[in-house]
Amino acid sequence: MTNIVEVQGLQKSFGKFKALHDVSFTVNAGEVVGFIGPNGAGKSTTIRTLLGIIHRDAGDAKIFGKDVWKDSLEIHKRISYVPGDVALWGSLTGGEIIDLFMKLHGSGDSNKRDYLIKRFELDPKKKAKGYSKGNRQKVGLIAALSVDSDLYIFDEPTSGLDPLMEAVFQDEVEKIKLAGKAILLSSHILSEVERLADKVVIIRQGKVVETGTLDELRHLTRSKVTMVTEGNVALMASVNGVHDFKHSGNQATFSADNECINDILAEAAKLGVRKFESVPPTLEDLFMRHYEV
Amino acid sequence: MQEKFARAHILLAQYLKRDWKKIIIWVLGLGLFSAGFVPAFEEIGKGQGLQGMYETMQNPAMISMVGPTPVETGASYTLGAMYAHEMLLFCGLFAMIIAALHVVSHTRKEEDLGLTELVRSFQVGRQANSLAVIAEVVMINILLALVIGGVMTSYGVDTISAEGSFLFGASIGMAGILGAVIALVMAQLMPTSTGATGSALGIVGLLYIFRAGTDVSNVDFSMLNPMGWTYLTYPFTDNNWVPLMMAVGFSLIAVIIAFMLEGGRDMGAGYLPEREGRESAKKSLLSVPGLFTRLNKSVMIGWLIAFVIMGAAYGSIYGDMQTFLESNELMSQMFTISGASIEESFTGTIMMVMIGLVSILPIAIVNKLFSEETRRHLSQLYATKVTRAQLYWTSVIMAIVAGIMGILLASSALGGTAISAMGDRSSMNMWDFLVAGYNFLPSVLFFTGLAALALGWAPRLGKAVYAYLGYSFALNYFGGILDLPEWFAKTAIQSWIPRMPVDPFDTITFITISVISVALMVMGHMGYGKRDMVEGA
């Protein structure tokens, strides 16, 4: 696999405020990378640096193997970008703006445009000042998805969209992923990232605190177990790898270190298992782990 | 009936609380603007000034702009008569526009923004908001009328009587109320707030143009025009209160119509359908220059029309220039240069003043790029193959072209009206006017260059270029009176340029300032290519 995006030790300050301390990650072709973190963590700053809108202070950032600042134009020929808050010219209609973006990008497909306008249920004849937040977002998405790129950068793309439109977006992203494109998806909506992303980068206060596939990340954490036994379930409390143990009668709930699952099962078997449910951690659990004080 | 307007008084109190700063600026700003020029007019009126002004103002071009006067001889053209003649229509026009904007912003705009929805969910009558807004505007305009009347009376000028002063104030206040009720009706008819604002201002504009026609042909017809009911009160001369009564009647009827229209429609809907826009873009939009042309179009058209009007207004006084300037010491000091014909020396000065104003447009176009940047309109464009150089030079070149067009329109409008006003006596031809105008091209380029430099290196200083323009403008305009030291006068860029046609053309200065200006633009380009784009904030 080729690295489409390669970021190494990125740093950026605005005056005294250090927005990015140390950001490193990669995005490969045919891969969706979920870029998650709360507001102000540095997601948009990282993306703006990648787009050559702002300078980096230190570190290395490459797209298609080219420097994001010096070769930005070369890079921009093959990327699409949707900002988190699409701001549009109030006096132009949605249709006009989509056409303009497609034209300035250079490789638009007008059939794709019409198809997407229909799918996202956008009224392209309305002046942009009359659009709601969700509709403005649709304009940005349609413009970005109607052109043929190798890398798609989405900065909280579905904010303001209703769940049906979110599903349409996810569908379209899956299509471009299957076509072998690289996608950097910054988002708050963890279920969306969970559904789409192959890899997750968690950023906190300008630092990447976790990177890996969801499976890898899950492995580092604990699953939630609910079990009912015939014997005294309280004995499970002392088994290695069992945490936050609670029980009432023969039913117990606890979290289990994933690498100790085998031992836990062996111990449980001795008590006679009637029911055993293990739920892997959701992305939300993973995410919250980094932000709980 | 009660139910419809329930709690309007609470909304009114709320508006007064929300708007008090705006109200203070509105009342004091417009009030002082309307009443505050009495000392300046006293200055103009000195000597034979009133007589001269009377002659000038008989010109149909002037009447179409400022309206008629009931005075029939120059001798009875008092200071009060002149003040009402030259100020009342314009001040009334401003009052109308401000009130119309205010009404739409508190009615249709709040509906568009979804605020009305929230308010309506409480125990508030369906039409309470409109009633509260109209009550607020009426209160503001009564206050405005009293402030104007009070300030004008306080000067203690013989011909500016207390009755006339308060009639003058009341006419302006009434104009505001007329603007408000027109806007309230349009707010019901139109489907969006921009549609309501546009149509309300459009009606005000049409009323103004109609009255220009009827004022020149037959003033009686202007009495059929709601706008006529404001300035045809003729304060300080006829002191006629009757038109105001008609305006009150008209306003009551308009408000009732507006309430009926509002009662019959759903919130957020209008009677006229929303105009559909284009589904796909025209080819002409699909490029950076195409986009920027579209974005700057209304500003450009607005200013270019203003330049034509300005040129024509100044041009129309060439006919009576002699009477006009000789009648007044201040004026003749400002506009005459010894050893040249009065028309020629006036041309030199007025050209400098006009081309100073023309510079506003290029500065606005260059500054527009930064406001587009902070509003994040360009975010998605940065990620395309559009270069920063393209964005920058498109703006700068468009600004230069707008400046060149502005000079062309201003100087040919001045020349055209001046030549026709002077008739056979004209010592200058069109070419002289155009040359005198383009002589100041380097100053326009210089302001464009300053704005471009700011855009590249310190974009927040873009607004400061207007401040420097204002400073230069004031220095040029009043420089003749104040007898400033050479070095001080030269801090205004236009002072370096000779005033044609009196002074000869100076090739070296022309080229030097132009080259410096282009250098500023190139420096701006280097900064723009390097700096971080500012988004949001």
Interface residues (C-beta under 8 A of the other chain):
Chain A: R48 L51 G52 I53 I54 H55 L73 H76 K77 I79 S80 Y81 V82 P83 D85 V86 A87 L88 W89 S91 L92 T93 G95 E96 I97 D99 L100 F101 K103 L104 H105 G106 P124 K125 K126 K127 K129 G130 G140 A143 A144 I153
Chain B: T192 T194 E274 E276 G277 R278 E279 S280 A281 K282 L285 L286 S287 V288 L291 R294 L295 S298 R375 R376 H377 S379 Q380 L381 Y382 A383 T384 K385 V386 T387 K530 D532 M533 E535
